[in-house]
C-alpha cells in the first residue's frame, strides 16, 4: 500500500518557514489506554479525544520578528501515532497566519477555516504536533486562541502515522479477532454510464478528527445545489454537547486504474473543511458543508428515494421480513479511508434484502424496522470507513451503510461472500421525527411539495472546463535570445495547464500563472505559443498568443596581438572583443572555449604561431587570426659591416654609405654622422668642405655591441686648388694633402 508517512518522534519541532524557531515541547500527560477503553472504538475510529485548556498565555513561546508577533508551541502525547487539535474559541486579527507542523513539513490553515470562531487542524504523523501563529505585533493582545481538544491517534489512518500505539495493541489483544478479506476493487477500473453519476457524488469524510466515513452529495427537489452531504450518524457519535462538530471533506478522491488504492488524503484530492449538522435521526446524518464542492470535483448531486415500500415485494416469516426488487444495488465508498472502491449486490437483476424488527446492533441504536440487510455481494465488499455510503438502485439512494459483520475469509475472487451489511432505510427518515432536526424531507423538499423522492443532477452553472479568460505575452516584440513573459488566467485553482511552442514547452502549470521564456537565437519572426488547460471531468480548452522575434545578426569580432614578435621568455598579449556572440572557440595554436570578450597572455617557446578565434551565434560565425613570432634568445653581439662608395669625392659631390648587421636589435651612427639607424640600409652623404670624414655604425643586442666604420675623402674643387696654391702649379695642392692625411691615418702605429 502506498502513501504512508513515516512517523518521526521529536522532542522539539522546528516550526515555520524562514528562520527556524525552536519551540519547547509540552508533554500532555494522558492515559491513552483508559481513553481507548472508554471509547470502545469502532473500526472507523482512529483517534480519541483528550480534553485540554491551552492558550498562548499558558503554553508555547512568543517572539517578535519585525512588525510580526509569532507564537509557537509543540504539544506531545506519548504513544500517539498521529496528532491533531481543535480550538473552540478563536478570534484572530486580520493578517494572521496559522501553520500546523509535523514530520512531513508545514501545512497552513486558511482564514476561512477559523471564520466560524473555531478551527480544527490537519492530522500529522507521530506523537507531537507543532503550531505557529503569526499576527501583526500591534494586535498581539487581541488574539483569542483556546485549544480545547487534542486527538491522539491510536492507529494509522488516511496515510498518517505508522502502526498502532502500545495502548491500542493491548486493547486489541483483549478484543475478539476480526477477519478482513481482500476483495477490494478500484472504482476507476469500472466507471461507466451506469455508475459515474453515483461515483461523482461520493465524498470522503473525517469527523471530529477521530472517525473516517463516506458520504454522498444529495440533491433537493428544487435543485438548489446546496452542498448537502448524507452519511451515517454513528460516524459522528462524539458530537459536542453544544451540537457543534468538525468536518473535513475530500472530493473526487480516485487513483487511476492499475494503481494501488491509496489514502484519500494523500492523492491531492480537492478538500474543504467545515459544515453544519442539519438533520440527525436513527443512523442518518445530513450535513451542509460550509463551502460548495471545489471545481476540481465536478460533483453530482445524487437523488434520494424515500419510497422503500413502493418498490419492494416483501413477505414476513418467523418475525423477519424478506424483500426483493428488480435492479442491481451499487455502492461506491471509501472503505478504510482509501480512494474510491466499488461494490455491487449482484448481477442477476434482483436485489434481496432482509428487514428485521427490534434488532439491536453494537452501534448503540435500536433498529425499529428501519434497516435492511444485504447478505450477498457478487463483486467487492464493504469495510470500516464505508459507513454512510449510499446503496443506489435505479439512480437513487435507497439507504446508507450503518454497519457490517464481515466474515469474508474466503479466497478472492468469490461470488459468495457471506456477510451481513446493514443499511439505514431512507424511507424511514424521510418523514423521520416530523421536524427539521429529524426529518430528511424538511431539507430535501424545502417547498413542502409532498414529494418523497428527488432526482439527481449536476450544477450546469459550474463550468466543467477551465475557460481561459486571458493569455498574453510581454513584450510582443523581442530580440532573439531575449526573455518574454507569458501570463494567463482561468480562475480555476484546480486547473492544470500546459504551454507548448517551437522554442519552449512546460506541463503541469497552475490555472492562473505566468512563466518567463528565453527565446533562442534561432527564433525568427512570429513564434506562436499554445496554452492548454484541463480540469478533471472536463474538456481541454486552448488559447494561443505569439511573440515576434528579431533574428540575431552574425557576430562581429576584433582580435589583436601585441607585440607580434617577441624573444623567447617574453610575453605577448592577445585581446579580443565581440558583439552578438553566444560563444567563442579557440583553434590553431590555442584551443578550448573562450569568453566573448577577453584577454590572454602568451609566453610560447621560439617559433611561429597562428592563433584563430571563432565567435558564433545561431545566425552564423566570424573568425579572425593573428600571428606571433618568437625569437630564440641572443647569445653573441651582432656583426656589423659598412662601406662607402665612392670613397673619394670632390666637395659638392655625394657618396653612398651602405651597411648591414646580423643579430642587432638597434643601431646608431657616430663620428661624422649620428642618430639612430636601421639595422640595415643606406644613406647619402655630401661633405661641405675638403677633408677626410669617418662614419661609424654601432649595433647592439642583448649580448653586447659591435661597431664598423667607413671613410670618405673630400677634395677641393679645381678652382679652389688654384686659389690655394702659390702660382705656376709649383706648390702642393689640397688633393695631395688629403692623400697624405689618408696615408697617415692608415699607417700602423709603432709600439713603443
C-alpha positions, 0 to 999 in steps of 0.5 A, a space after each residue: 500500500 502506498 502513501 504512508 508517512 513515516 512517523 518521526 518522534 521529536 522532542 522539539 519541532 522546528 516550526 515555520 518557514 524562514 528562520 527556524 524557531 525552536 519551540 519547547 515541547 509540552 508533554 500532555 500527560 494522558 492515559 491513552 489506554 483508559 481513553 481507548 477503553 472508554 471509547 470502545 472504538 469502532 473500526 472507523 475510529 482512529 483517534 480519541 479525544 483528550 480534553 485540554 485548556 491551552 492558550 498562548 498565555 499558558 503554553 508555547 513561546 512568543 517572539 517578535 520578528 519585525 512588525 510580526 508577533 509569532 507564537 509557537 508551541 509543540 504539544 506531545 502525547 506519548 504513544 500517539 501515532 498521529 496528532 491533531 487539535 481543535 480550538 473552540 474559541 478563536 478570534 484572530 486579527 486580520 493578517 494572521 497566519 496559522 501553520 500546523 507542523 509535523 514530520 512531513 513539513 508545514 501545512 497552513 490553515 486558511 482564514 476561512 477555516 477559523 471564520 466560524 470562531 473555531 478551527 480544527 487542524 490537519 492530522 500529522 504523523 507521530 506523537 507531537 504536533 507543532 503550531 505557529 501563529 503569526 499576527 501583526 505585533 500591534 494586535 498581539 493582545 487581541 488574539 483569542 486562541 483556546 485549544 480545547 481538544 487534542 486527538 491522539 491517534 491510536 492507529 494509522 489512518 488516511 496515510 498518517 502515522 505508522 502502526 498502532 500505539 502500545 495502548 491500542 495493541 493491548 486493547 486489541 489483544 483483549 478484543 475478539 479477532 476480526 477477519 478482513 478479506 481482500 476483495 477490494 476493487 478500484 472504482 476507476 477500473 469500472 466507471 461507466 454510464 451506469 455508475 459515474 453519476 453515483 461515483 461523482 457524488 461520493 465524498 470522503 469524510 473525517 469527523 471530529 478528527 477521530 472517525 473516517 466515513 463516506 458520504 454522498 452529495 444529495 440533491 433537493 427537489 428544487 435543485 438548489 445545489 446546496 452542498 448537502 452531504 448524507 452519511 451515517 450518524 454513528 460516524 459522528 457519535 462524539 458530537 459536542 454537547 453544544 451540537 457543534 462538530 468538525 468536518 473535513 471533506 475530500 472530493 473526487 478522491 480516485 487513483 487511476 486504474 492499475 494503481 494501488 488504492 491509496 489514502 484519500 488524503 494523500 492523492 491531492 484530492 480537492 478538500 474543504 473543511 467545515 459544515 453544519 449538522 442539519 438533520 440527525 435521526 436513527 443512523 442518518 446524518 445530513 450535513 451542509 458543508 460550509 463551502 460548495 464542492 471545489 471545481 476540481 470535483 465536478 460533483 453530482 448531486 445524487 437523488 434520494 428515494 424515500 419510497 422503500 415500500 413502493 418498490 419492494 415485494 416483501 413477505 414476513 416469516 418467523 418475525 423477519 421480513 424478506 424483500 426483493 426488487 428488480 435492479 442491481 444495488 451499487 455502492 461506491 465508498 471509501 472503505 478504510 479511508 482509501 480512494 474510491 472502491 466499488 461494490 455491487 449486490 449482484 448481477 442477476 437483476 434482483 436485489 434481496 434484502 432482509 428487514 428485521 424488527 427490534 434488532 439491536 446492533 453494537 452501534 448503540 441504536 435500536 433498529 425499529 424496522 428501519 434497516 435492511 440487510 444485504 447478505 450477498 455481494 457478487 463483486 467487492 465488499 464493504 469495510 470500516 470507513 464505508 459507513 454512510 455510503 449510499 446503496 443506489 438502485 435505479 439512480 437513487 439512494 435507497 439507504 446508507 451503510 450503518 454497519 457490517 459483520 464481515 466474515 469474508 475469509 474466503 479466497 478472492 475472487 468469490 461470488 459468495 461472500 457471506 456477510 451481513 451489511 446493514 443499511 439505514 432505510 431512507 424511507 424511514 427518515 424521510 418523514 423521520 421525527 416530523 421536524 427539521 432536526 429529524 426529518 430528511 424531507 424538511 431539507 430535501 423538499 424545502 417547498 413542502 411539495 409532498 414529494 418523497 423522492 428527488 432526482 439527481 443532477 449536476 450544477 450546469 452553472 459550474 463550468 466543467 472546463 477551465 475557460 481561459 479568460 486571458 493569455 498574453 505575452 510581454 513584450 510582443 516584440 523581442 530580440 532573439 535570445 531575449 526573455 518574454 513573459 507569458 501570463 494567463 488566467 482561468 480562475 480555476 485553482 484546480 486547473 492544470 495547464 500546459 504551454 507548448 511552442 517551437 522554442 519552449 514547452 512546460 506541463 503541469 502549470 497552475 490555472 492562473 500563472 505566468 512563466 518567463 521564456 528565453 527565446 533562442 537565437 534561432 527564433 525568427 519572426 512570429 513564434 506562436 505559443 499554445 496554452 492548454 488547460 484541463 480540469 478533471 471531468 472536463 474538456 481541454 480548452 486552448 488559447 494561443 498568443 505569439 511573440 515576434 522575434 528579431 533574428 540575431 545578426 552574425 557576430 562581429 569580432 576584433 582580435 589583436 596581438 601585441 607585440 607580434 614578435 617577441 624573444 623567447 621568455 617574453 610575453 605577448 598579449 592577445 585581446 579580443 572583443 565581440 558583439 552578438 556572440 553566444 560563444 567563442 572557440 579557440 583553434 590553431 595554436 590555442 584551443 578550448 572555449 573562450 569568453 566573448 570578450 577577453 584577454 590572454 597572455 602568451 609566453 610560447 617557446 621560439 617559433 611561429 604561431 597562428 592563433 584563430 578565434 571563432 565567435 558564433 551565434 545561431 545566425 552564423 560565425 566570424 573568425 579572425 587570426 593573428 600571428 606571433 613570432 618568437 625569437 630564440 634568445 641572443 647569445 653573441 653581439 651582432 656583426 656589423 659591416 659598412 662601406 662607402 662608395 665612392 670613397 673619394 669625392 670632390 666637395 659638392 659631390 655625394 657618396 653612398 654609405 651602405 651597411 648591414 648587421 646580423 643579430 642587432 636589435 638597434 643601431 646608431 651612427 657616430 663620428 661624422 654622422 649620428 642618430 639612430 639607424 636601421 639595422 640595415 640600409 643606406 644613406 647619402 652623404 655630401 661633405 661641405 668642405 675638403 677633408 677626410 670624414 669617418 662614419 661609424 655604425 654601432 649595433 647592439 643586442 642583448 649580448 653586447 655591441 659591435 661597431 664598423 666604420 667607413 671613410 670618405 675623402 673630400 677634395 677641393 674643387 679645381 678652382 679652389 686648388 688654384 686659389 690655394 696654391 702659390 702660382 705656376 702649379 709649383 706648390 702642393 695642392 689640397 688633393 695631395 694633402 688629403 692623400 697624405 692625411 689618408 696615408 697617415 691615418 692608415 699607417 700602423 702605429 709603432 709600439 713603443 
